[in-house]
């Protein structure tokens, strides 16, 4: 395969390390190093600039009676839902920006209203309108889950359309992924694999013109990674990860566009982190010859990531180069650790000890980065699972994410994924729905033999319960 021509010498192999190259304490710029290098098509800057210009003009003409309810979510929603003609186009854009700002601050946005506004929006308005829908869906998820799933179908058809321009498609992909994350989180995630395959097929259809489609491809990669985080306990996770890695590896190995290589590095790190390895130290059936990994050519992946760490990107600014190298450095460390059985087991033991004593709970070497919420409070991001989720939530809330996390424990719980939970000292008891073999939940550390035994045991228990309920199991 041509993708491997870039790296062909064993002498390029990077040395192993037992810990991350830099400690991950909550330094003042720590959260900016990894997260803030993701621009989301500069949508935050556009919203801020257009709203600032409008508000300045609005304040200058404040003596003239105005009909715009600038500080009312309901008032702005009602105004924007009505016929477009009474409102100048520039004012309408600004009012939609203001509605988004209020939605982020208050969480009052009514989902149905936001969808109605989305349906009549055009051009730039669509970029903000779909963000309003996402913010409202997250704020009211328990009440509008069915409607949100229906809206995902609308987005899917639009993303698949060849008539949609790339800047709009990029925002729709982020919305699709963010809404899916919140709707399916904690619900069993049945059907999420189909959504991942939809994003993957869309991505593969765009690779014929990487430069033209780079931003959209980047959003699709972030979306795939985000939805994968919902499938941690899915029995089909390994085959899905293997397919994704095999299908997209050339985007990592043969592409020099930072918009693509950065999320691809993260995606491969996530794949190695999430993969259900069968060599757990507690697994008596482990055989070294049976060890599998999410991608068969791990050596090439590690070398390419190390190359991205070391190679300066001539066309990028110094700031972008630093951000890119930070992502690549963390990604290559993850791949090294998880692809080496000895290092992986060592990490497992360290995390198990942390669970017992709690003294290792905030071990700096096991933290990717921090998100600072205030001068004294920050959230530790310990895994790529958490990081992909934060990326999608950052798209929804923009600069308001930190305030949201400071006051919304539900969002914090969604991203506070602890890698140690994967390595509990005793196996996690799984629940099997034997009536639906297409979606069997299992633990990350069980071999195929153990899974079969548990399934048979579950069937036997189910049959015994049925007999007991009918009275056929009585001794008399």
C-alpha positions as CSV (number, residue, x, y, z in Angstrom):
1,X,0.0,0.0,0.0
2,X,1.3,3.4,-1.0
3,X,0.4,4.8,2.4
4,X,3.4,3.1,4.0
5,X,6.1,4.4,1.7
6,X,6.7,7.4,3.9
7,X,8.1,5.2,6.7
8,X,10.2,2.1,5.9
9,X,13.2,2.0,8.2
10,X,13.2,0.3,11.7
11,X,15.9,2.9,12.7
12,X,13.1,5.5,12.9
13,X,11.4,3.7,15.7
14,X,10.9,6.1,18.7
15,X,12.1,5.1,22.1
16,X,9.5,4.0,24.6
17,X,8.5,6.0,27.6
18,X,6.6,4.9,30.7
19,X,5.0,8.3,31.3
20,X,3.8,11.2,29.3
21,X,6.5,13.6,28.1
22,X,5.2,16.4,30.2
23,X,3.3,16.5,33.5
24,X,-0.3,17.4,33.1
25,X,-0.9,19.7,36.0
26,X,-3.5,22.5,35.7
27,X,-1.2,25.1,34.4
28,X,-2.5,28.5,33.3
29,X,-2.3,27.7,29.6
30,X,-2.9,24.0,29.8
31,X,-6.4,23.9,28.5
32,X,-5.4,26.1,25.6
33,X,-2.6,23.8,24.5
34,X,-4.9,21.0,23.2
35,X,-8.5,22.2,22.9
36,X,-8.3,25.8,21.7
37,X,-6.4,24.8,18.5
38,X,-9.7,23.5,17.2
39,X,-11.5,26.3,15.4
40,X,-14.8,24.8,14.2
41,X,-14.6,26.9,11.1
42,X,-14.1,30.1,13.0
43,X,-17.9,30.2,13.8
44,X,-17.2,31.7,17.3
45,X,-15.3,34.6,15.8
46,X,-18.0,35.3,13.3
47,X,-20.8,35.2,15.9
48,X,-18.8,37.5,18.2
49,X,-17.9,40.0,15.5
50,X,-21.3,40.3,13.9
51,X,-23.1,40.6,17.2
52,X,-20.6,43.2,18.5
53,X,-21.1,45.3,15.3
54,X,-24.9,45.1,15.6
55,X,-25.0,45.9,19.3
56,X,-22.8,49.0,18.7
57,X,-25.2,50.3,16.1
58,X,-28.2,49.3,18.3
59,X,-26.8,51.3,21.2
60,X,-26.0,54.3,18.9
61,X,-29.7,54.4,17.8
62,X,-31.2,53.6,21.2
63,X,-33.2,56.8,21.2
64,X,-35.2,55.5,18.3
65,X,-37.9,53.1,19.4
66,X,-36.9,49.5,18.7
67,X,-39.1,46.5,18.4
68,X,-36.4,43.9,19.1
69,X,-36.6,42.1,22.5
70,X,-32.9,41.8,22.9
71,X,-32.9,40.0,26.2
72,X,-35.8,37.6,25.9
73,X,-35.4,34.1,24.5
74,X,-39.1,33.8,23.9
75,X,-39.4,37.2,22.4
76,X,-36.5,36.6,19.9
77,X,-37.8,33.2,19.1
78,X,-41.3,34.4,18.3
79,X,-39.9,37.3,16.2
80,X,-37.5,35.0,14.2
81,X,-40.2,32.3,13.6
82,X,-42.5,34.9,12.0
83,X,-42.3,35.9,8.3
84,X,-38.8,37.1,7.3
85,X,-39.9,40.3,5.4
86,X,-40.3,42.8,8.3
87,X,-36.7,42.2,9.5
88,X,-33.7,43.3,7.4
89,X,-31.4,40.4,6.6
90,X,-28.5,41.9,8.5
91,X,-30.6,42.5,11.6
92,X,-32.0,38.9,11.4
93,X,-28.5,37.5,11.4
94,X,-27.6,39.6,14.4
95,X,-30.7,38.7,16.3
96,X,-30.1,35.0,15.7
97,X,-26.6,35.5,17.1
98,X,-28.1,37.1,20.2
99,X,-30.6,34.3,20.6
100,X,-27.7,31.8,20.5
101,X,-25.9,33.9,23.2
102,X,-28.9,33.9,25.4
103,X,-29.5,30.1,24.9
104,X,-26.0,29.4,26.0
105,X,-26.3,31.5,29.1
106,X,-29.8,30.5,30.2
107,X,-30.6,27.2,28.6
108,X,-34.1,28.4,28.0
109,X,-34.3,27.7,24.3
110,X,-37.4,25.8,23.3
111,X,-36.4,23.0,21.0
112,X,-39.4,23.1,18.7
113,X,-38.9,26.8,18.2
114,X,-35.2,26.4,17.4
115,X,-36.1,23.7,14.8
116,X,-38.7,26.0,13.3
117,X,-36.1,28.8,13.0
118,X,-33.6,26.4,11.5
119,X,-36.1,25.3,8.8
120,X,-36.6,28.8,7.5
121,X,-32.9,29.9,7.8
122,X,-30.6,30.5,4.9
123,X,-26.9,31.0,4.3
124,X,-25.0,32.2,7.3
125,X,-28.1,32.0,9.4
126,X,-28.0,28.2,9.1
127,X,-24.6,28.0,10.8
128,X,-26.0,29.7,13.9
129,X,-29.5,28.2,13.8
130,X,-28.2,24.6,13.9
131,X,-26.0,25.6,16.9
132,X,-29.2,26.9,18.6
133,X,-30.9,23.6,17.9
134,X,-28.0,21.6,19.4
135,X,-27.8,23.8,22.6
136,X,-31.5,23.5,23.1
137,X,-31.5,19.7,22.6
138,X,-28.8,19.4,25.2
139,X,-30.6,21.6,27.7
140,X,-33.9,19.8,27.3
141,X,-32.7,16.3,26.3
142,X,-34.9,14.3,28.6
143,X,-38.0,16.0,27.3
144,X,-37.2,16.2,23.6
145,X,-35.2,13.0,22.9
146,X,-37.6,11.6,20.3
147,X,-37.8,15.0,18.5
148,X,-34.0,15.3,18.6
149,X,-33.6,11.8,17.0
150,X,-36.1,12.9,14.3
151,X,-34.0,16.0,13.7
152,X,-30.9,13.9,13.4
153,X,-32.6,12.3,10.4
154,X,-33.1,15.7,8.9
155,X,-29.4,16.5,9.4
156,X,-28.3,13.2,7.9
157,X,-30.2,13.9,4.6
158,X,-28.6,17.3,4.4
159,X,-25.1,16.1,5.1
160,X,-25.5,13.5,2.4
161,X,-26.7,16.1,-0.1
162,X,-24.2,17.2,-2.7
163,X,-25.9,20.6,-2.9
164,X,-24.8,21.7,0.6
165,X,-21.7,24.0,0.7
166,X,-18.8,22.8,2.8
167,X,-18.9,25.4,5.5
168,X,-22.5,24.6,6.2
169,X,-21.9,20.9,6.0
170,X,-19.0,21.2,8.5
171,X,-21.4,22.8,11.1
172,X,-24.1,20.2,10.4
173,X,-21.7,17.4,11.1
174,X,-20.7,18.9,14.4
175,X,-24.4,19.3,15.3
176,X,-25.2,15.8,14.3
177,X,-22.4,14.4,16.5
178,X,-23.1,16.6,19.5
179,X,-26.8,15.9,19.5
180,X,-26.2,12.2,19.1
181,X,-23.8,12.2,22.0
182,X,-26.3,13.6,24.4
183,X,-29.4,11.7,23.1
184,X,-27.7,8.3,23.2
185,X,-25.5,8.7,26.3
186,X,-26.6,6.2,28.9
187,X,-29.3,4.8,26.7
188,X,-27.6,1.7,25.5
189,X,-26.5,3.4,22.3
190,X,-28.4,0.9,20.1
191,X,-28.0,2.0,16.5
192,X,-25.0,4.3,17.1
193,X,-22.8,2.0,15.0
194,X,-25.1,2.8,12.0
195,X,-24.5,6.5,12.6
196,X,-20.8,6.0,12.8
197,X,-20.9,4.1,9.5
198,X,-22.9,6.9,7.9
199,X,-20.2,9.4,8.9
200,X,-17.4,7.1,7.8
201,X,-19.0,6.6,4.4
202,X,-19.5,10.3,4.0
203,X,-15.8,10.9,4.9
204,X,-14.6,8.3,2.4
205,X,-16.6,9.9,-0.3
206,X,-14.7,13.2,0.2
207,X,-11.1,12.0,0.1
208,X,-10.7,12.5,-3.6
209,X,-10.2,16.2,-2.9
210,X,-8.5,16.6,0.4
211,X,-7.6,20.3,0.2
212,X,-11.1,21.3,-0.8
213,X,-12.9,19.1,1.8
214,X,-10.3,19.3,4.6
215,X,-12.6,21.1,7.1
216,X,-15.5,18.8,6.5
217,X,-13.3,15.7,6.8
218,X,-12.0,17.1,10.1
219,X,-15.5,17.5,11.5
220,X,-16.4,14.0,10.3
221,X,-13.3,12.5,12.1
222,X,-14.3,14.4,15.3
223,X,-17.8,13.1,14.9
224,X,-16.7,9.5,14.4
225,X,-14.5,9.6,17.5
226,X,-17.3,11.2,19.6
227,X,-19.8,8.6,18.7
228,X,-17.3,5.8,19.3
229,X,-17.1,6.9,22.9
230,X,-20.7,5.7,23.3
231,X,-19.8,2.1,22.4
232,X,-17.2,1.3,25.1
233,X,-19.1,-1.8,26.3
234,X,-20.3,-2.9,22.8
235,X,-19.3,-6.4,21.8
236,X,-18.8,-5.3,18.3
237,X,-16.4,-2.4,19.1
238,X,-13.2,-4.2,18.1
239,X,-14.4,-5.0,14.6
240,X,-15.7,-1.5,14.2
241,X,-12.4,0.1,15.3
242,X,-10.4,-2.2,13.0
243,X,-12.6,-1.2,10.1
244,X,-12.3,2.5,10.8
245,X,-8.5,2.3,11.3
246,X,-8.0,0.3,8.1
247,X,-10.3,2.6,6.1
248,X,-8.8,5.9,7.2
249,X,-5.2,5.2,7.9
250,X,-3.9,6.9,4.7
251,X,-5.4,10.1,6.0
252,X,-2.9,9.9,8.8
253,X,0.1,8.4,7.0
254,X,-0.1,10.2,3.7
255,X,-1.7,13.6,4.5
256,X,0.1,16.8,5.6
257,X,-3.0,19.0,6.2
258,X,-3.1,19.9,9.9
259,X,-6.9,20.1,9.7
260,X,-6.9,16.3,9.0
261,X,-3.8,14.9,10.7
262,X,-4.7,16.5,14.0
263,X,-8.1,14.8,14.4
264,X,-6.7,11.6,12.8
265,X,-4.0,11.4,15.4
266,X,-6.7,11.8,18.1
267,X,-8.8,9.1,16.4
268,X,-6.0,6.5,16.4
269,X,-5.2,7.3,20.0
270,X,-8.8,6.8,20.9
271,X,-8.9,3.5,19.0
272,X,-5.9,2.1,20.9
273,X,-7.3,3.4,24.1
274,X,-10.8,1.9,23.6
275,X,-9.8,-1.4,22.0
276,X,-10.9,-4.5,23.9
277,X,-7.6,-6.3,24.4
278,X,-7.8,-9.9,25.5
279,X,-4.5,-9.9,27.4
280,X,-5.7,-8.6,30.7
281,X,-3.5,-9.7,33.6
282,X,-6.5,-11.5,35.1
283,X,-7.2,-13.4,31.9
284,X,-6.0,-17.0,32.4
285,X,-6.7,-17.8,28.7
286,X,-4.3,-15.2,27.4
287,X,-2.0,-16.4,24.5
288,X,0.5,-13.9,23.1
289,X,-0.1,-15.2,19.6
290,X,-3.7,-14.2,19.9
291,X,-3.1,-10.6,20.7
292,X,-4.9,-8.2,18.4
293,X,-4.8,-4.5,18.0
294,X,-7.0,-1.9,16.3
295,X,-4.6,-1.7,13.4
296,X,-2.2,-4.4,12.2
297,X,0.6,-2.0,11.2
298,X,1.1,-0.3,14.6
299,X,4.7,0.3,13.9
300,X,3.9,2.6,10.9
301,X,1.3,4.5,13.0
302,X,3.8,5.2,15.9
303,X,6.5,6.3,13.5
304,X,4.1,8.6,11.6
305,X,2.9,10.2,14.9
306,X,6.5,10.7,16.0
307,X,7.3,12.3,12.7
308,X,4.4,14.7,13.1
309,X,5.8,15.5,16.6
310,X,9.2,16.3,15.2
311,X,8.6,17.8,11.8
312,X,7.9,21.5,11.7
313,X,4.9,22.5,9.5
314,X,6.4,25.3,7.3
315,X,3.0,26.6,6.2
316,X,1.7,26.8,9.7
317,X,2.1,29.7,12.2
318,X,4.3,29.0,15.3
319,X,1.2,28.8,17.5
320,X,-0.5,26.2,15.3
321,X,2.7,24.2,15.1
322,X,2.9,24.1,18.9
323,X,-0.7,23.0,19.2
324,X,-0.3,20.4,16.6
325,X,2.8,18.9,18.1
326,X,1.0,18.8,21.5
327,X,-1.8,16.7,20.1
328,X,0.7,14.4,18.3
329,X,2.9,14.0,21.3
330,X,0.0,12.9,23.5
331,X,-1.4,10.6,20.7
332,X,1.9,8.8,20.1
333,X,2.3,8.2,23.8
334,X,-1.1,6.6,24.0
335,X,-0.4,4.3,21.0
336,X,2.9,3.3,22.5
337,X,1.4,2.4,25.9
338,X,-1.6,0.5,24.6
339,X,0.2,-1.4,21.9
340,X,2.8,-2.7,24.3
341,X,1.5,-5.5,26.6
342,X,4.0,-4.9,29.3
343,X,3.4,-1.1,29.4
344,X,-0.4,-1.7,29.2
345,X,-0.4,-4.1,32.2
346,X,1.8,-1.8,34.1
347,X,-0.6,1.0,33.6
348,X,-3.5,-1.2,34.6
349,X,-1.8,-2.2,37.8
350,X,-1.1,1.5,38.6
351,X,-4.7,2.4,38.0
352,X,-6.0,-0.5,40.0
353,X,-3.9,0.7,42.9
354,X,-5.3,4.2,42.4
355,X,-8.8,2.8,42.7
356,X,-7.9,1.1,46.0
357,X,-6.0,3.8,47.7
358,X,-7.4,6.9,45.8
359,X,-3.9,8.3,46.2
360,X,-3.4,8.0,42.4
361,X,-6.7,9.5,41.4
362,X,-5.1,12.6,40.0
363,X,-1.8,11.1,38.9
364,X,-0.4,13.8,36.6
365,X,1.2,11.3,34.1
366,X,-2.2,9.8,33.4
367,X,-3.9,13.2,32.6
368,X,-4.1,14.5,29.0
369,X,-5.0,18.1,30.0
370,X,-7.2,20.2,32.2
371,X,-10.1,22.5,31.5
372,X,-9.9,25.4,33.8
373,X,-13.3,26.6,35.1
374,X,-12.1,29.2,37.6
375,X,-8.9,30.3,39.4
376,X,-9.3,27.4,41.8
377,X,-11.3,24.8,39.9
378,X,-10.5,22.7,36.9
379,X,-11.6,19.4,35.3
380,X,-8.9,16.8,34.6
381,X,-9.2,15.2,31.1
382,X,-7.8,11.7,31.6
383,X,-8.7,10.0,28.3
384,X,-9.4,10.5,24.6
385,X,-12.9,9.5,25.3
386,X,-13.4,12.6,27.5
387,X,-11.4,14.8,25.0
388,X,-13.6,13.9,22.0
389,X,-16.7,14.7,24.1
390,X,-15.3,18.0,25.1
391,X,-14.6,18.9,21.5
392,X,-18.2,18.4,20.6
393,X,-19.5,20.3,23.6
394,X,-17.0,23.1,22.8
395,X,-18.6,23.4,19.4
396,X,-22.0,23.7,20.9
397,X,-21.1,26.3,23.6
398,X,-18.1,28.0,22.2
399,X,-16.4,30.2,24.9
400,X,-19.4,29.6,27.1
401,X,-18.4,26.0,27.7
402,X,-16.4,26.7,30.8
403,X,-19.3,28.5,32.4
404,X,-21.6,25.6,31.4
405,X,-19.4,23.1,33.0
406,X,-19.0,25.2,36.2
407,X,-22.8,25.1,36.7
408,X,-24.0,21.9,35.0
409,X,-23.1,18.7,36.8
410,X,-24.7,16.6,34.0
411,X,-22.2,17.9,31.4
412,X,-19.4,17.4,33.8
413,X,-20.4,13.8,34.4
414,X,-20.6,13.2,30.7
415,X,-16.9,14.1,30.2
416,X,-15.4,13.0,33.5
417,X,-14.5,9.6,32.1
418,X,-11.9,7.9,34.2
419,X,-9.6,5.4,32.4
420,X,-9.2,3.6,35.7
421,X,-12.8,2.4,35.4
422,X,-11.7,0.1,32.6
423,X,-9.3,-1.8,34.9
424,X,-11.3,-2.6,38.0
425,X,-9.7,-5.3,40.2
426,X,-12.7,-7.6,39.6
427,X,-14.4,-8.1,36.3
428,X,-17.5,-6.0,35.6
429,X,-20.7,-8.0,35.5
430,X,-22.3,-7.5,32.2
431,X,-26.0,-7.6,31.3
432,X,-26.9,-9.6,28.2
433,X,-30.1,-9.2,26.2
434,X,-30.2,-12.6,24.6
435,X,-33.4,-11.7,22.7
436,X,-31.3,-9.2,20.7
437,X,-28.0,-10.8,19.8
438,X,-27.1,-7.8,17.5
439,X,-26.4,-5.7,20.5
440,X,-24.9,-7.6,23.4
441,X,-23.3,-5.6,26.1
442,X,-20.0,-7.0,27.5
443,X,-17.1,-5.9,29.5
444,X,-13.9,-4.7,28.0
445,X,-11.8,-7.4,29.6
446,X,-13.5,-10.6,28.7
447,X,-12.3,-13.2,26.2
448,X,-14.7,-14.7,23.6
449,X,-14.8,-17.9,25.7
450,X,-15.9,-16.0,28.8
451,X,-18.5,-14.1,26.9
452,X,-20.0,-17.3,25.5
453,X,-20.2,-18.8,29.0
454,X,-21.9,-15.7,30.4
455,X,-24.4,-15.7,27.5
456,X,-25.3,-19.3,28.2
457,X,-25.6,-18.6,31.9
458,X,-27.9,-15.7,31.2
459,X,-30.1,-17.8,29.0
460,X,-30.3,-20.5,31.7
461,X,-31.2,-17.9,34.3
462,X,-33.9,-16.4,32.0
463,X,-35.4,-19.9,31.3
464,X,-35.4,-20.7,35.1
465,X,-37.2,-17.4,35.8
466,X,-39.8,-18.2,33.2
467,X,-40.4,-21.6,34.5
468,X,-40.7,-20.3,38.1
469,X,-43.2,-17.7,37.0
470,X,-45.4,-20.3,35.3
471,X,-45.1,-22.7,38.3
472,X,-43.5,-25.4,36.2
473,X,-40.3,-25.2,38.3
474,X,-42.0,-26.1,41.6
475,X,-40.9,-29.3,43.3
476,X,-44.5,-30.4,44.1
